[in-house]
Amino acid sequence: MLGVCYYPEHWPQELWATDAHRMKALGLSVVRIGEFAWSRLEPEPGRYDFAWFDAAIETLVTAGLKLVLCTPTATPPKWLIDAHPDILPVDPLTGHVRGFGSRRHYDFSSEVYLREALRISAVLAQRYGKHPGVIGWQTDNELCCHDTALSISAAALQAFRAWCVERYGTIDQLNAAWGNVFWSMEYRSFGEIEVPFGAVTETNPAHRMAYQRFSSDQVVHWHRAMVAVLREHIAPHHFVTHNFIPMQETGVNNFELAAPLDFASYDNYPLGRADLALAALSGDEFKQYMRTGHPDFQAFVFDQTRCLTPARRFWIMEQQPGPVNWAPHNARPATGMVRLWTWEAIAHGADCVCYFRWRQAPFAQEQMHAGLLRPDSVAASAWPEIEAVVREMAGLDMTTLPSPHARVALMVDPEAEWLSDIERQGAGYDYRQILLDWYRAARELGLDLDIVQPDTDLTGYAVVLVPCLALSNAAAVSRLVATTARVLLGPRSGAKTVEVTIPDGLAPGNGLRALAPVQVTSVETLRPDVSELLHWNGGTYTSRVWREAVEVVGGEVTGTYEDGSAAVIRNAHVTYLATLTDDAFMRAMIAQLCTEAGVALQRLPPNVRLRQRGDVMFAFNYGASGVVTPAPAGADFLIGGGPTLEGHDLVAWRLA
């Protein structure tokens, strides 16, 4: 399905019917509405105005469109903030209240706000939960966007102290777990505990980790309550989803956050994300991605979003159709890229792609954000590309395409991400970038990947890539011990106990030494522009950023540093990599493991990627120049075809 995000409250009612018919004529079938409309739905406390919303729903449904309704909780209205100013969050970095005037101005620890959010959501669900034109619901909007997972409000501090009581039982146990004897940080009671921000220098990493876990738990608790109140009132066939931002930006455990959903959704903005994520590149290096996005960034999030729930399906709830307004620089997409992004999402398992937004707004914060229509209602540049997608979809029976399931898994550990922020040790160590580096290396070999959490059942996977399992738990270790897959375990795995201390007997601890029989005797971190040598499998590569000196207890040393000491250790089905390295090494190592495991590889031109869904193979060319189409001779093409895969284009063919 294809859809669009629509804001009837932004436009005169006389436009609604024309808009709805144009949507249907374009080939769209789904419309998302309502996520920012609280002040129009409840203009005064307890006084609801549903007449306009009823009319908008009726207009859209009459045109043959299906609706996704949203809880409007991302934008609490001014009257609610004035009545309960303690709803507002407090910025951990500045200590200032984050006030009214934009969005996401609420604190996940505010019991008042939870009550009010549940109230408005219940009212909407009761009114529209059985409406025949509604197919599903979206909770809130982009939870934790704008760094809103953490707050240091009075409500958050009180809730954190209660969380600590629940977790540690006594203050003596907390002091011992955190090592508070250091620097005289010992507390006499839970009532003395402060938030771990605003101190003279770095605060206790155990305290920071506890606050990160607490904050994640608060978001998860808030969201579970929101999903539960919807399910009390909506029809059983209505789905509940949420539109995530890139998972590594939320600061929460996204696997837990998505657990109550039927499936997860993602808001896909390739150009804005590339401008932020690739800011360190020179202008010449960045230019190739300026109008396309990076060929692996959104694919990574597609695979992660799909794997957040057991359904192994997802939606794109917002798809960029033109320049956005929120990145430091906002280029327009190259011709063909909106079509390519749409098909790429479908190839990775998306059941629906919704474009944001229908008409560009001529007012307020997002007036420079493109839509499918210009502000004067003339079709914008993405329009013919969506028409092309509609034509192509008509020739491909989408109902026969199962949700993708790969033979290679990439394990993502939320707590390794948090440790990367809390105890950096080396400024060049960035867990988020490491994930993308490993993912990119695999994708450059033509591989499909699933993004899994540490305690995922690994049955069926041939290769499991674990960039870092920092504070490994028993469930994760047991999965890795039980699997027959080839496992690549990256540095800093098992580096800390659950309370962020060095394990007894040194790292890797927490049971990981059964897999990687080494002891990490010391760690050094290098500047990102400095590297040394790594010798492996007859080749010479680079050792960079994070380097562990290890004492080998068992297994076979297969790679060494420049001084001949161990850097790569193989133990049965597990390979331990004691350093961060370069792209060439990662491709070579992953290729070796896949070859051993019988997973087929395909060397691809730069900026070309493959994705298989069912018996259909898709190939995407992010580059500006044509390349040889990476399809077998005599391929049965379903989309495109021919000997050349043109720049910013795609093909799809049926596998024999």
Protein Blocks (a to p, Z undefined) as FASTA:
>chain_A
ZZddddfklpcfklmmmmmmmmmmnopabdcehjlmmmmmmmbghiacfklmmmmmmmmm
mnopacddddfklmccfklmmmmmmlpccdfklopacdehiehiacfklmklmmmmmmmm
mmmmmmmmmgfkbgbdcehjhehiahlmbccbfklmmmmmmmmmmmnopamlmmmmnopm
ggplacfbfklpccfehiabdcdfklmmmmmmmmmmmmmmmmmmmmmmmmmmmcfklccd
dddddfklnopafklmmmmpmbdcddddfklmmmmmmmmpcfklmmmmmmnopaklmmmm
mmmmmmmpmnlpacdfbdcfbdcfkbmbdcdddehjlmmmmmmmmmnopabdcdddfbdc
fehjklmpccfbdfkopacfklmmmmmmmmmmmmpcfklpccdddfbdcdddfklmmmmm
mmnopaklcfklmmmmmmmmmmmnopacddddfklcfehiabdcdfbafbacfklmmmmm
mpmbdcdddehiakbcfkopacehiaaeehlmmmmgcddfbdcdddfkbccdddeehiac
ddehiacddddfbdjdfbdcfkopafbdcehjbccdfbdcdfklmmmmmmmmmmmnopac
ddddehiacddehjbccdddfbfbdcddfbdehiacfbgcdjbdcehiacddddZZ
